[in-house]
């Protein structure tokens, strides 16, 4: 997830640049929390 945010932010591999927003960070945090709950 972090790699995806970085690729979007810096436009790596020819992808268009899209800045990291608070909404994207919140989504990544919620996804990570969900993985922790399922792995429990």
mmCIF entry with sequence, helices, sheets and N, C-alpha, C, O atoms, coordinates in Angstrom:
data_MODEL
# 
_entry.id   MODEL 
# 
_entity.id                         1 
_entity.type                       polymer 
_entity.pdbx_number_of_molecules   1 
# 
_entity_poly.entity_id                      1 
_entity_poly.type                           'polypeptide(L)' 
_entity_poly.nstd_linkage                   no 
_entity_poly.nstd_monomer                   no 
_entity_poly.pdbx_seq_one_letter_code       
;(UNK)(UNK)(UNK)(UNK)(UNK)(UNK)(UNK)(UNK)(UNK)(UNK)(UNK)(UNK)(UNK)(UNK)(UNK)(UNK)
(UNK)(UNK)(UNK)(UNK)(UNK)(UNK)(UNK)(UNK)(UNK)(UNK)(UNK)(UNK)(UNK)(UNK)(UNK)(UNK)
(UNK)(UNK)(UNK)(UNK)(UNK)(UNK)(UNK)(UNK)
;
_entity_poly.pdbx_seq_one_letter_code_can   XXXXXXXXXXXXXXXXXXXXXXXXXXXXXXXXXXXXXXXX 
_entity_poly.pdbx_strand_id                 A 
# 
loop_
_entity_poly_seq.entity_id 
_entity_poly_seq.num 
_entity_poly_seq.mon_id 
_entity_poly_seq.hetero 
1 1  UNK n 
1 2  UNK n 
1 3  UNK n 
1 4  UNK n 
1 5  UNK n 
1 6  UNK n 
1 7  UNK n 
1 8  UNK n 
1 9  UNK n 
1 10 UNK n 
1 11 UNK n 
1 12 UNK n 
1 13 UNK n 
1 14 UNK n 
1 15 UNK n 
1 16 UNK n 
1 17 UNK n 
1 18 UNK n 
1 19 UNK n 
1 20 UNK n 
1 21 UNK n 
1 22 UNK n 
1 23 UNK n 
1 24 UNK n 
1 25 UNK n 
1 26 UNK n 
1 27 UNK n 
1 28 UNK n 
1 29 UNK n 
1 30 UNK n 
1 31 UNK n 
1 32 UNK n 
1 33 UNK n 
1 34 UNK n 
1 35 UNK n 
1 36 UNK n 
1 37 UNK n 
1 38 UNK n 
1 39 UNK n 
1 40 UNK n 
# 
_struct_asym.id          A 
_struct_asym.entity_id   1 
# 
loop_
_struct_conf.conf_type_id 
_struct_conf.id 
_struct_conf.pdbx_PDB_helix_id 
_struct_conf.beg_label_comp_id 
_struct_conf.beg_label_asym_id 
_struct_conf.beg_label_seq_id 
_struct_conf.pdbx_beg_PDB_ins_code 
_struct_conf.end_label_comp_id 
_struct_conf.end_label_asym_id 
_struct_conf.end_label_seq_id 
_struct_conf.pdbx_end_PDB_ins_code 
_struct_conf.beg_auth_comp_id 
_struct_conf.beg_auth_asym_id 
_struct_conf.beg_auth_seq_id 
_struct_conf.end_auth_comp_id 
_struct_conf.end_auth_asym_id 
_struct_conf.end_auth_seq_id 
_struct_conf.pdbx_PDB_helix_class 
_struct_conf.details 
_struct_conf.pdbx_PDB_helix_length 
HELX_P HELX_P1 AA1 UNK A 2  ? UNK A 10 ? UNK A 2  UNK A 10 1 ? 9  
HELX_P HELX_P2 AA2 UNK A 12 ? UNK A 14 ? UNK A 12 UNK A 14 5 ? 3  
HELX_P HELX_P3 AA3 UNK A 22 ? UNK A 39 ? UNK A 22 UNK A 39 1 ? 18 
# 
_struct_conf_type.id          HELX_P 
_struct_conf_type.criteria    ? 
_struct_conf_type.reference   ? 
# 
loop_
_atom_site.group_PDB 
_atom_site.id 
_atom_site.type_symbol 
_atom_site.label_atom_id 
_atom_site.label_alt_id 
_atom_site.label_comp_id 
_atom_site.label_asym_id 
_atom_site.label_entity_id 
_atom_site.label_seq_id 
_atom_site.pdbx_PDB_ins_code 
_atom_site.Cartn_x 
_atom_site.Cartn_y 
_atom_site.Cartn_z 
_atom_site.occupancy 
_atom_site.B_iso_or_equiv 
_atom_site.pdbx_formal_charge 
_atom_site.auth_seq_id 
_atom_site.auth_comp_id 
_atom_site.auth_asym_id 
_atom_site.auth_atom_id 
_atom_site.pdbx_PDB_model_num 
ATOM 1   N N  . UNK A 1 1  ? 0.823  -1.172  0.000   1.00 0.00 ? 1  UNK A N  1 
ATOM 2   C CA . UNK A 1 1  ? 0.000  0.000   0.000   1.00 0.00 ? 1  UNK A CA 1 
ATOM 3   C C  . UNK A 1 1  ? 0.878  1.250   0.000   1.00 0.00 ? 1  UNK A C  1 
ATOM 4   O O  . UNK A 1 1  ? 0.601  2.215   -0.714  1.00 0.00 ? 1  UNK A O  1 
ATOM 5   N N  . UNK A 1 2  ? 1.919  1.223   0.794   1.00 0.00 ? 2  UNK A N  1 
ATOM 6   C CA . UNK A 1 2  ? 2.832  2.373   0.852   1.00 0.00 ? 2  UNK A CA 1 
ATOM 7   C C  . UNK A 1 2  ? 3.517  2.561   -0.498  1.00 0.00 ? 2  UNK A C  1 
ATOM 8   O O  . UNK A 1 2  ? 3.678  3.688   -0.966  1.00 0.00 ? 2  UNK A O  1 
ATOM 9   N N  . UNK A 1 3  ? 3.917  1.460   -1.120  1.00 0.00 ? 3  UNK A N  1 
ATOM 10  C CA . UNK A 1 3  ? 4.560  1.546   -2.431  1.00 0.00 ? 3  UNK A CA 1 
ATOM 11  C C  . UNK A 1 3  ? 3.598  2.143   -3.456  1.00 0.00 ? 3  UNK A C  1 
ATOM 12  O O  . UNK A 1 3  ? 4.008  2.947   -4.294  1.00 0.00 ? 3  UNK A O  1 
ATOM 13  N N  . UNK A 1 4  ? 2.347  1.764   -3.398  1.00 0.00 ? 4  UNK A N  1 
ATOM 14  C CA . UNK A 1 4  ? 1.354  2.309   -4.320  1.00 0.00 ? 4  UNK A CA 1 
ATOM 15  C C  . UNK A 1 4  ? 1.183  3.813   -4.128  1.00 0.00 ? 4  UNK A C  1 
ATOM 16  O O  . UNK A 1 4  ? 1.088  4.556   -5.105  1.00 0.00 ? 4  UNK A O  1 
ATOM 17  N N  . UNK A 1 5  ? 1.145  4.260   -2.892  1.00 0.00 ? 5  UNK A N  1 
ATOM 18  C CA . UNK A 1 5  ? 1.023  5.695   -2.611  1.00 0.00 ? 5  UNK A CA 1 
ATOM 19  C C  . UNK A 1 5  ? 2.245  6.457   -3.122  1.00 0.00 ? 5  UNK A C  1 
ATOM 20  O O  . UNK A 1 5  ? 2.115  7.560   -3.654  1.00 0.00 ? 5  UNK A O  1 
ATOM 21  N N  . UNK A 1 6  ? 3.423  5.874   -2.960  1.00 0.00 ? 6  UNK A N  1 
ATOM 22  C CA . UNK A 1 6  ? 4.642  6.531   -3.428  1.00 0.00 ? 6  UNK A CA 1 
ATOM 23  C C  . UNK A 1 6  ? 4.712  6.592   -4.947  1.00 0.00 ? 6  UNK A C  1 
ATOM 24  O O  . UNK A 1 6  ? 5.122  7.605   -5.515  1.00 0.00 ? 6  UNK A O  1 
ATOM 25  N N  . UNK A 1 7  ? 4.312  5.504   -5.606  1.00 0.00 ? 7  UNK A N  1 
ATOM 26  C CA . UNK A 1 7  ? 4.303  5.496   -7.079  1.00 0.00 ? 7  UNK A CA 1 
ATOM 27  C C  . UNK A 1 7  ? 3.345  6.562   -7.593  1.00 0.00 ? 7  UNK A C  1 
ATOM 28  O O  . UNK A 1 7  ? 3.672  7.289   -8.532  1.00 0.00 ? 7  UNK A O  1 
ATOM 29  N N  . UNK A 1 8  ? 2.164  6.660   -6.985  1.00 0.00 ? 8  UNK A N  1 
ATOM 30  C CA . UNK A 1 8  ? 1.199  7.686   -7.388  1.00 0.00 ? 8  UNK A CA 1 
ATOM 31  C C  . UNK A 1 8  ? 1.735  9.092   -7.135  1.00 0.00 ? 8  UNK A C  1 
ATOM 32  O O  . UNK A 1 8  ? 1.585  9.984   -7.970  1.00 0.00 ? 8  UNK A O  1 
ATOM 33  N N  . UNK A 1 9  ? 2.351  9.278   -5.995  1.00 0.00 ? 9  UNK A N  1 
ATOM 34  C CA . UNK A 1 9  ? 2.804  10.618  -5.616  1.00 0.00 ? 9  UNK A CA 1 
ATOM 35  C C  . UNK A 1 9  ? 3.928  11.131  -6.516  1.00 0.00 ? 9  UNK A C  1 
ATOM 36  O O  . UNK A 1 9  ? 3.926  12.297  -6.913  1.00 0.00 ? 9  UNK A O  1 
ATOM 37  N N  . UNK A 1 10 ? 4.883  10.266  -6.836  1.00 0.00 ? 10 UNK A N  1 
ATOM 38  C CA . UNK A 1 10 ? 6.043  10.691  -7.608  1.00 0.00 ? 10 UNK A CA 1 
ATOM 39  C C  . UNK A 1 10 ? 5.920  10.422  -9.103  1.00 0.00 ? 10 UNK A C  1 
ATOM 40  O O  . UNK A 1 10 ? 6.780  10.851  -9.873  1.00 0.00 ? 10 UNK A O  1 
ATOM 41  N N  . UNK A 1 11 ? 4.871  9.723   -9.531  1.00 0.00 ? 11 UNK A N  1 
ATOM 42  C CA . UNK A 1 11 ? 4.685  9.459   -10.952 1.00 0.00 ? 11 UNK A CA 1 
ATOM 43  C C  . UNK A 1 11 ? 5.720  8.511   -11.520 1.00 0.00 ? 11 UNK A C  1 
ATOM 44  O O  . UNK A 1 11 ? 6.165  8.684   -12.655 1.00 0.00 ? 11 UNK A O  1 
ATOM 45  N N  . UNK A 1 12 ? 6.105  7.524   -10.755 1.00 0.00 ? 12 UNK A N  1 
ATOM 46  C CA . UNK A 1 12 ? 7.114  6.553   -11.181 1.00 0.00 ? 12 UNK A CA 1 
ATOM 47  C C  . UNK A 1 12 ? 6.540  5.676   -12.301 1.00 0.00 ? 12 UNK A C  1 
ATOM 48  O O  . UNK A 1 12 ? 5.332  5.444   -12.346 1.00 0.00 ? 12 UNK A O  1 
ATOM 49  N N  . UNK A 1 13 ? 7.381  5.202   -13.184 1.00 0.00 ? 13 UNK A N  1 
ATOM 50  C CA . UNK A 1 13 ? 7.030  4.299   -14.279 1.00 0.00 ? 13 UNK A CA 1 
ATOM 51  C C  . UNK A 1 13 ? 6.063  4.925   -15.280 1.00 0.00 ? 13 UNK A C  1 
ATOM 52  O O  . UNK A 1 13 ? 5.312  4.216   -15.950 1.00 0.00 ? 13 UNK A O  1 
ATOM 53  N N  . UNK A 1 14 ? 6.082  6.241   -15.379 1.00 0.00 ? 14 UNK A N  1 
ATOM 54  C CA . UNK A 1 14 ? 5.256  6.913   -16.367 1.00 0.00 ? 14 UNK A CA 1 
ATOM 55  C C  . UNK A 1 14 ? 3.820  7.172   -15.948 1.00 0.00 ? 14 UNK A C  1 
ATOM 56  O O  . UNK A 1 14 ? 3.036  7.711   -16.729 1.00 0.00 ? 14 UNK A O  1 
ATOM 57  N N  . UNK A 1 15 ? 3.466  6.797   -14.737 1.00 0.00 ? 15 UNK A N  1 
ATOM 58  C CA . UNK A 1 15 ? 2.114  7.074   -14.262 1.00 0.00 ? 15 UNK A CA 1 
ATOM 59  C C  . UNK A 1 15 ? 1.974  8.563   -13.971 1.00 0.00 ? 15 UNK A C  1 
ATOM 60  O O  . UNK A 1 15 ? 2.953  9.207   -13.595 1.00 0.00 ? 15 UNK A O  1 
ATOM 61  N N  . UNK A 1 16 ? 0.781  9.122   -14.137 1.00 0.00 ? 16 UNK A N  1 
ATOM 62  C CA . UNK A 1 16 ? 0.594  10.542  -13.824 1.00 0.00 ? 16 UNK A CA 1 
ATOM 63  C C  . UNK A 1 16 ? 0.713  10.780  -12.315 1.00 0.00 ? 16 UNK A C  1 
ATOM 64  O O  . UNK A 1 16 ? 0.319  9.938   -11.508 1.00 0.00 ? 16 UNK A O  1 
ATOM 65  N N  . UNK A 1 17 ? 1.257  11.928  -11.958 1.00 0.00 ? 17 UNK A N  1 
ATOM 66  C CA . UNK A 1 17 ? 1.424  12.254  -10.544 1.00 0.00 ? 17 UNK A CA 1 
ATOM 67  C C  . UNK A 1 17 ? 0.083  12.589  -9.912  1.00 0.00 ? 17 UNK A C  1 
ATOM 68  O O  . UNK A 1 17 ? -0.704 13.363  -10.457 1.00 0.00 ? 17 UNK A O  1 
ATOM 69  N N  . UNK A 1 18 ? -0.161 11.996  -8.762  1.00 0.00 ? 18 UNK A N  1 
ATOM 70  C CA . UNK A 1 18 ? -1.349 12.286  -7.969  1.00 0.00 ? 18 UNK A CA 1 
ATOM 71  C C  . UNK A 1 18 ? -0.891 12.441  -6.530  1.00 0.00 ? 18 UNK A C  1 
ATOM 72  O O  . UNK A 1 18 ? -0.392 11.485  -5.934  1.00 0.00 ? 18 UNK A O  1 
ATOM 73  N N  . UNK A 1 19 ? -1.052 13.619  -5.966  1.00 0.00 ? 19 UNK A N  1 
ATOM 74  C CA . UNK A 1 19 ? -0.535 13.843  -4.614  1.00 0.00 ? 19 UNK A CA 1 
ATOM 75  C C  . UNK A 1 19 ? -1.225 12.968  -3.567  1.00 0.00 ? 19 UNK A C  1 
ATOM 76  O O  . UNK A 1 19 ? -2.394 12.606  -3.703  1.00 0.00 ? 19 UNK A O  1 
ATOM 77  N N  . UNK A 1 20 ? -0.474 12.644  -2.532  1.00 0.00 ? 20 UNK A N  1 
ATOM 78  C CA . UNK A 1 20 ? -1.030 11.896  -1.406  1.00 0.00 ? 20 UNK A CA 1 
ATOM 79  C C  . UNK A 1 20 ? -1.898 12.853  -0.600  1.00 0.00 ? 20 UNK A C  1 
ATOM 80  O O  . UNK A 1 20 ? -1.448 13.920  -0.182  1.00 0.00 ? 20 UNK A O  1 
ATOM 81  N N  . UNK A 1 21 ? -3.133 12.457  -0.393  1.00 0.00 ? 21 UNK A N  1 
ATOM 82  C CA . UNK A 1 21 ? -4.069 13.297  0.344   1.00 0.00 ? 21 UNK A CA 1 
ATOM 83  C C  . UNK A 1 21 ? -4.396 12.640  1.685   1.00 0.00 ? 21 UNK A C  1 
ATOM 84  O O  . UNK A 1 21 ? -4.069 11.478  1.928   1.00 0.00 ? 21 UNK A O  1 
ATOM 85  N N  . UNK A 1 22 ? -5.038 13.405  2.528   1.00 0.00 ? 22 UNK A N  1 
ATOM 86  C CA . UNK A 1 22 ? -5.454 12.883  3.829   1.00 0.00 ? 22 UNK A CA 1 
ATOM 87  C C  . UNK A 1 22 ? -6.414 11.710  3.649   1.00 0.00 ? 22 UNK A C  1 
ATOM 88  O O  . UNK A 1 22 ? -6.369 10.745  4.412   1.00 0.00 ? 22 UNK A O  1 
ATOM 89  N N  . UNK A 1 23 ? -7.272 11.791  2.651   1.00 0.00 ? 23 UNK A N  1 
ATOM 90  C CA . UNK A 1 23 ? -8.221 10.705  2.393   1.00 0.00 ? 23 UNK A CA 1 
ATOM 91  C C  . UNK A 1 23 ? -7.497 9.416   2.014   1.00 0.00 ? 23 UNK A C  1 
ATOM 92  O O  . UNK A 1 23 ? -7.873 8.336   2.470   1.00 0.00 ? 23 UNK A O  1 
ATOM 93  N N  . UNK A 1 24 ? -6.468 9.522   1.191   1.00 0.00 ? 24 UNK A N  1 
ATOM 94  C CA . UNK A 1 24 ? -5.705 8.335   0.801   1.00 0.00 ? 24 UNK A CA 1 
ATOM 95  C C  . UNK A 1 24 ? -4.968 7.746   1.999   1.00 0.00 ? 24 UNK A C  1 
ATOM 96  O O  . UNK A 1 24 ? -4.929 6.528   2.170   1.00 0.00 ? 24 UNK A O  1 
ATOM 97  N N  . UNK A 1 25 ? -4.386 8.607   2.826   1.00 0.00 ? 25 UNK A N  1 
ATOM 98  C CA . UNK A 1 25 ? -3.687 8.118   4.023   1.00 0.00 ? 25 UNK A CA 1 
ATOM 99  C C  . UNK A 1 25 ? -4.655 7.450   4.990   1.00 0.00 ? 25 UNK A C  1 
ATOM 100 O O  . UNK A 1 25 ? -4.333 6.420   5.582   1.00 0.00 ? 25 UNK A O  1 
ATOM 101 N N  . UNK A 1 26 ? -5.833 8.029   5.151   1.00 0.00 ? 26 UNK A N  1 
ATOM 102 C CA . UNK A 1 26 ? -6.843 7.440   6.032   1.00 0.00 ? 26 UNK A CA 1 
ATOM 103 C C  . UNK A 1 26 ? -7.287 6.082   5.483   1.00 0.00 ? 26 UNK A C  1 
ATOM 104 O O  . UNK A 1 26 ? -7.458 5.132   6.248   1.00 0.00 ? 26 UNK A O  1 
ATOM 105 N N  . UNK A 1 27 ? -7.473 5.986   4.178   1.00 0.00 ? 27 UNK A N  1 
ATOM 106 C CA . UNK A 1 27 ? -7.845 4.714   3.566   1.00 0.00 ? 27 UNK A CA 1 
ATOM 107 C C  . UNK A 1 27 ? -6.788 3.643   3.777   1.00 0.00 ? 27 UNK A C  1 
ATOM 108 O O  . UNK A 1 27 ? -7.112 2.492   4.067   1.00 0.00 ? 27 UNK A O  1 
ATOM 109 N N  . UNK A 1 28 ? -5.522 4.023   3.630   1.00 0.00 ? 28 UNK A N  1 
ATOM 110 C CA . UNK A 1 28 ? -4.433 3.071   3.850   1.00 0.00 ? 28 UNK A CA 1 
ATOM 111 C C  . UNK A 1 28 ? -4.389 2.619   5.307   1.00 0.00 ? 28 UNK A C  1 
ATOM 112 O O  . UNK A 1 28 ? -4.162 1.443   5.592   1.00 0.00 ? 28 UNK A O  1 
ATOM 113 N N  . UNK A 1 29 ? -4.607 3.552   6.223   1.00 0.00 ? 29 UNK A N  1 
ATOM 114 C CA . UNK A 1 29 ? -4.605 3.209   7.651   1.00 0.00 ? 29 UNK A CA 1 
ATOM 115 C C  . UNK A 1 29 ? -5.762 2.263   7.981   1.00 0.00 ? 29 UNK A C  1 
ATOM 116 O O  . UNK A 1 29 ? -5.588 1.311   8.742   1.00 0.00 ? 29 UNK A O  1 
ATOM 117 N N  . UNK A 1 30 ? -6.938 2.521   7.413   1.00 0.00 ? 30 UNK A N  1 
ATOM 118 C CA . UNK A 1 30 ? -8.086 1.645   7.666   1.00 0.00 ? 30 UNK A CA 1 
ATOM 119 C C  . UNK A 1 30 ? -7.871 0.259   7.059   1.00 0.00 ? 30 UNK A C  1 
ATOM 120 O O  . UNK A 1 30 ? -8.260 -0.745  7.655   1.00 0.00 ? 30 UNK A O  1 
ATOM 121 N N  . UNK A 1 31 ? -7.260 0.201   5.892   1.00 0.00 ? 31 UNK A N  1 
ATOM 122 C CA . UNK A 1 31 ? -6.948 -1.084  5.278   1.00 0.00 ? 31 UNK A CA 1 
ATOM 123 C C  . UNK A 1 31 ? -5.975 -1.875  6.148   1.00 0.00 ? 31 UNK A C  1 
ATOM 124 O O  . UNK A 1 31 ? -6.151 -3.073  6.368   1.00 0.00 ? 31 UNK A O  1 
ATOM 125 N N  . UNK A 1 32 ? -4.957 -1.192  6.634   1.00 0.00 ? 32 UNK A N  1 
ATOM 126 C CA . UNK A 1 32 ? -3.968 -1.844  7.513   1.00 0.00 ? 32 UNK A CA 1 
ATOM 127 C C  . UNK A 1 32 ? -4.630 -2.336  8.796   1.00 0.00 ? 32 UNK A C  1 
ATOM 128 O O  . UNK A 1 32 ? -4.339 -3.441  9.254   1.00 0.00 ? 32 UNK A O  1 
ATOM 129 N N  . UNK A 1 33 ? -5.521 -1.528  9.383   1.00 0.00 ? 33 UNK A N  1 
ATOM 130 C CA . UNK A 1 33 ? -6.228 -1.935  10.600  1.00 0.00 ? 33 UNK A CA 1 
ATOM 131 C C  . UNK A 1 33 ? -7.111 -3.150  10.319  1.00 0.00 ? 33 UNK A C  1 
ATOM 132 O O  . UNK A 1 33 ? -7.210 -4.048  11.155  1.00 0.00 ? 33 UNK A O  1 
ATOM 133 N N  . UNK A 1 34 ? -7.749 -3.187  9.158   1.00 0.00 ? 34 UNK A N  1 
ATOM 134 C CA . UNK A 1 34 ? -8.569 -4.338  8.797   1.00 0.00 ? 34 UNK A CA 1 
ATOM 135 C C  . UNK A 1 34 ? -7.749 -5.610  8.673   1.00 0.00 ? 34 UNK A C  1 
ATOM 136 O O  . UNK A 1 34 ? -8.172 -6.682  9.105   1.00 0.00 ? 34 UNK A O  1 
ATOM 137 N N  . UNK A 1 35 ? -6.576 -5.480  8.079   1.00 0.00 ? 35 UNK A N  1 
ATOM 138 C CA . UNK A 1 35 ? -5.692 -6.660  7.960   1.00 0.00 ? 35 UNK A CA 1 
ATOM 139 C C  . UNK A 1 35 ? -5.285 -7.155  9.342   1.00 0.00 ? 35 UNK A C  1 
ATOM 140 O O  . UNK A 1 35 ? -5.251 -8.361  9.586   1.00 0.00 ? 35 UNK A O  1 
ATOM 141 N N  . UNK A 1 36 ? -4.980 -6.238  10.236  1.00 0.00 ? 36 UNK A N  1 
ATOM 142 C CA . UNK A 1 36 ? -4.623 -6.642  11.600  1.00 0.00 ? 36 UNK A CA 1 
ATOM 143 C C  . UNK A 1 36 ? -5.774 -7.359  12.309  1.00 0.00 ? 36 UNK A C  1 
ATOM 144 O O  . UNK A 1 36 ? -5.557 -8.340  13.019  1.00 0.00 ? 36 UNK A O  1 
ATOM 145 N N  . UNK A 1 37 ? -6.993 -6.864  12.112  1.00 0.00 ? 37 UNK A N  1 
ATOM 146 C CA . UNK A 1 37 ? -8.146 -7.503  12.740  1.00 0.00 ? 37 UNK A CA 1 
ATOM 147 C C  . UNK A 1 37 ? -8.413 -8.884  12.169  1.00 0.00 ? 37 UNK A C  1 
ATOM 148 O O  . UNK A 1 37 ? -8.769 -9.794  12.918  1.00 0.00 ? 37 UNK A O  1 
ATOM 149 N N  . UNK A 1 38 ? -8.252 -9.065  10.877  1.00 0.00 ? 38 UNK A N  1 
ATOM 150 C CA . UNK A 1 38 ? -8.490 -10.369 10.254  1.00 0.00 ? 38 UNK A CA 1 
ATOM 151 C C  . UNK A 1 38 ? -7.407 -11.354 10.652  1.00 0.00 ? 38 UNK A C  1 
ATOM 152 O O  . UNK A 1 38 ? -7.693 -12.530 10.875  1.00 0.00 ? 38 UNK A O  1 
ATOM 153 N N  . UNK A 1 39 ? -6.156 -10.889 10.746  1.00 0.00 ? 39 UNK A N  1 
ATOM 154 C CA . UNK A 1 39 ? -5.038 -11.774 11.080  1.00 0.00 ? 39 UNK A CA 1 
ATOM 155 C C  . UNK A 1 39 ? -5.074 -12.202 12.542  1.00 0.00 ? 39 UNK A C  1 
ATOM 156 O O  . UNK A 1 39 ? -4.399 -13.154 12.932  1.00 0.00 ? 39 UNK A O  1 
ATOM 157 N N  . UNK A 1 40 ? -5.841 -11.514 13.327  1.00 0.00 ? 40 UNK A N  1 
ATOM 158 C CA . UNK A 1 40 ? -5.942 -11.831 14.737  1.00 0.00 ? 40 UNK A CA 1 
ATOM 159 C C  . UNK A 1 40 ? -6.651 -13.105 14.900  1.00 0.00 ? 40 UNK A C  1 
ATOM 160 O O  . UNK A 1 40 ? -6.847 -13.563 16.025  1.00 0.00 ? 40 UNK A O  1 
# 
